[in-house]
Amino acid sequence: MGGDSKRIRDLARQLVASADDDQARRLRGSLDDPRLREWTYLPGDRDGLPYGDLDVIQRELVLELLDATHTDAGAATVAVAIETERVRRRIGSGNLEMDSDIGPDRYWVRVLGDPSGGPSGEEPWGWRINGHHLAVHLMMAGDRVSVTPHFVGAEPAEVRVGPQAGLRALGPEEDLARELLHALDPDQRRIAVYDDEPPKDILTRFDPVADPTVLPDGLSYADLTDPQRNLLERLVRRYLDRAPASYADACWREVEEAGVDQLAFAWAGGPNRGERHYYCVTGPELLIEYDNTQDDGNHTHSVWRHLRDDWGADLLRAHYEAGHRAG
């Protein structure tokens, strides 16, 4: 990961160093916190330091940290989701102008452990930002990272009024999946489409541990044509690109090594844009969900879970096992 990890560590250290005593009390946390796996994408307050309580320099550090935690494509998705949340608040205020006063963004930030990595530079630590329709959880040990659970939502899914009409935070996630659906022949579609009525939300919700058994089986990658496989691969990579490039590539290699044929795609709801719909992609260690069902199909949720490495479980396990062997 190299430069990506150094930049993430440097930015997190700067953020911690910038905090006064009261900010530090709310910002800092421990990896031993029993609430480590508690998260949500619903409205409401969170543990941590509110973004609104940061000064201008600190806010810029958080935004740079968000950028560093993603590829360029992933960072752009998160940035548009944050802007869409502002649009939602402007719509609620009745003033759609971009310079209208809607108050600070409502996100909460935490840094868990020491971003320096301790005396060895290899000790695990993490940072997270969480609020309505955004949940990013990064864990790091040395140069290794994990970023799941990773949730991005948008309300509205497509901005239809005001100066930002046409903005779609999760447009590619929706369009790639629908293109794949329309590329299926009737027999394939009968397997992939498991229900005419989509669920009201992603099925794994904000469970601390994702349960893949609640998801439909779907249509296997093995039963797709080459052009259809390309679409499914592009869809999966779209979600993996929410991570730094090296980790995104490592996750895709893991899919290939486990057998790409084990990927499966499932859909529920209407096939056309504007209709309420849901899809998921599953694999041995991979779980992706997307829904656009609320507000008459103009309110999206999307999540990427790594079934083995959520919350950095895999890298933390490797780190502690290496420490025991050294001992």
FENJOJO-V939766 format. One record per residue. NEAR is the number of other C-alpha atoms within 10 Angstrom. D_LAST is the distance of its C-alpha to the last C-alpha in Angstrom with 2 decimals. Layout:
<<NEAR | D_LAST> <NEAR | D_LAST>>
This chain:
<<13 | 26.57> <10 | 26.76> <10 | 29.60> <18 | 29.70> <20 | 26.27> <15 | 27.07> <15 | 30.38> <22 | 29.00> <24 | 26.46> <15 | 29.25> <22 | 31.74> <23 | 29.50> <16 | 28.70> <15 | 32.45> <22 | 33.26> <19 | 30.94> <10 | 32.29> <16 | 35.83> <18 | 35.63> <10 | 37.43> <9 | 36.22> <9 | 37.96> <16 | 36.82> <18 | 33.19> <12 | 33.34> <17 | 34.41> <22 | 32.44> <18 | 28.91> <20 | 26.78> <15 | 23.32> <15 | 21.42> <9 | 21.18> <9 | 24.99> <8 | 26.25> <11 | 29.06> <13 | 26.89> <15 | 28.72> <12 | 32.15> <18 | 34.48> <19 | 38.12> <17 | 40.66> <13 | 43.61> <10 | 45.46> <10 | 44.33> <13 | 42.10> <18 | 38.30> <16 | 35.47> <21 | 34.73> <22 | 36.84> <22 | 40.17> <19 | 41.05> <14 | 44.44> <13 | 43.00> <18 | 41.66> <12 | 43.75> <9 | 44.92> <10 | 42.12> <18 | 39.42> <15 | 41.10> <14 | 41.11> <19 | 37.37> <19 | 36.83> <14 | 39.15> <16 | 37.45> <22 | 34.07> <22 | 35.69> <21 | 37.02> <22 | 33.70> <26 | 32.07> <24 | 34.65> <21 | 36.50> <15 | 40.00> <15 | 41.48> <21 | 39.07> <22 | 39.63> <15 | 43.36> <24 | 43.19> <25 | 41.44> <15 | 43.92> <17 | 46.88> <25 | 45.52> <23 | 45.30> <18 | 48.82> <24 | 50.08> <21 | 48.87> <21 | 50.98> <27 | 53.90> <16 | 53.57> <18 | 53.87> <19 | 56.80> <16 | 58.55> <11 | 58.10> <12 | 59.54> <9 | 62.53> <15 | 62.01> <18 | 60.59> <13 | 60.78> <14 | 57.47> <8 | 58.01> <12 | 58.69> <11 | 56.79> <14 | 54.38> <9 | 51.80> <12 | 48.14> <16 | 45.93> <19 | 44.33> <22 | 40.62> <22 | 37.65> <21 | 34.57> <23 | 31.06> <26 | 27.96> <21 | 24.79> <19 | 21.87> <22 | 21.83> <26 | 23.50> <18 | 22.03> <18 | 18.59> <13 | 17.24> <8 | 16.35> <8 | 14.56> <13 | 17.42> <16 | 15.25> <19 | 15.01> <25 | 17.35> <25 | 20.83> <26 | 24.26> <26 | 27.97> <18 | 30.90> <22 | 34.65> <25 | 36.76> <23 | 40.47> <23 | 43.46> <23 | 42.96> <23 | 39.78> <25 | 36.14> <23 | 33.44> <22 | 29.74> <25 | 27.33> <25 | 23.54> <24 | 21.48> <21 | 17.91> <22 | 18.18> <17 | 21.38> <18 | 21.25> <27 | 23.67> <27 | 25.31> <29 | 28.75> <24 | 29.85> <26 | 31.72> <23 | 34.24> <25 | 37.76> <24 | 40.93> <28 | 44.37> <28 | 47.81> <24 | 50.86> <23 | 53.25> <25 | 51.94> <21 | 54.85> <20 | 56.48> <13 | 60.20> <12 | 61.81> <14 | 61.84> <12 | 60.94> <16 | 57.68> <11 | 59.32> <13 | 57.65> <19 | 54.08> <22 | 51.71> <27 | 48.02> <21 | 47.09> <14 | 50.03> <14 | 48.16> <18 | 46.10> <22 | 49.42> <13 | 51.45> <17 | 49.11> <25 | 48.79> <19 | 52.55> <14 | 53.25> <18 | 51.17> <23 | 53.02> <13 | 56.39> <16 | 55.42> <17 | 55.01> <10 | 57.95> <10 | 59.42> <8 | 57.52> <16 | 54.17> <17 | 55.01> <13 | 55.84> <16 | 52.23> <22 | 50.58> <23 | 52.73> <18 | 51.82> <16 | 53.99> <13 | 56.87> <15 | 55.65> <20 | 52.30> <18 | 49.94> <13 | 50.26> <18 | 46.72> <22 | 43.56> <19 | 42.68> <19 | 39.00> <14 | 40.10> <18 | 37.23> <13 | 35.30> <16 | 31.64> <16 | 30.83> <18 | 33.39> <13 | 35.19> <19 | 36.52> <8 | 38.82> <9 | 41.18> <17 | 42.10> <21 | 44.87> <18 | 44.23> <22 | 46.23> <24 | 47.38> <21 | 44.96> <21 | 44.34> <14 | 45.46> <12 | 48.89> <20 | 49.44> <12 | 51.39> <11 | 49.86> <11 | 51.30> <18 | 50.08> <19 | 46.57> <14 | 46.62> <20 | 47.53> <23 | 44.71> <16 | 42.18> <16 | 43.56> <20 | 43.34> <23 | 39.67> <15 | 38.86> <17 | 40.77> <21 | 38.21> <27 | 35.14> <22 | 36.58> <28 | 35.74> <27 | 32.31> <23 | 31.48> <18 | 32.77> <16 | 29.53> <20 | 28.30> <21 | 31.85> <15 | 31.95> <12 | 28.61> <20 | 29.97> <18 | 33.17> <13 | 31.45> <15 | 29.69> <19 | 33.19> <13 | 34.51> <9 | 31.78> <14 | 32.27> <14 | 36.00> <19 | 38.29> <15 | 40.78> <15 | 38.70> <26 | 39.65> <22 | 42.57> <23 | 44.98> <24 | 47.02> <28 | 49.72> <20 | 51.85> <20 | 54.89> <18 | 57.44> <18 | 57.16> <11 | 58.89> <11 | 57.82> <14 | 58.70> <14 | 58.21> <25 | 55.44> <28 | 52.61> <31 | 49.01> <28 | 46.68> <24 | 43.17> <25 | 41.05> <23 | 38.43> <21 | 35.93> <16 | 32.91> <17 | 30.60> <21 | 33.35> <23 | 35.78> <24 | 38.50> <23 | 41.35> <26 | 44.40> <28 | 47.45> <30 | 50.64> <23 | 52.55> <18 | 53.25> <12 | 56.22> <10 | 58.17> <19 | 55.56> <19 | 54.80> <17 | 51.43> <29 | 48.25> <24 | 44.70> <25 | 41.96> <23 | 38.30> <23 | 35.49> <25 | 32.64> <24 | 29.66> <20 | 29.22> <15 | 25.55> <20 | 24.50> <24 | 26.69> <26 | 25.12> <25 | 22.33> <16 | 20.87> <15 | 20.01> <21 | 18.31> <21 | 16.45> <12 | 15.27> <13 | 14.16> <17 | 12.40> <13 | 10.42> <12 | 9.75> <11 | 8.55> <11 | 6.12> <9 | 4.94> <7 | 5.34> <7 | 3.79> <6 | 0.00>>
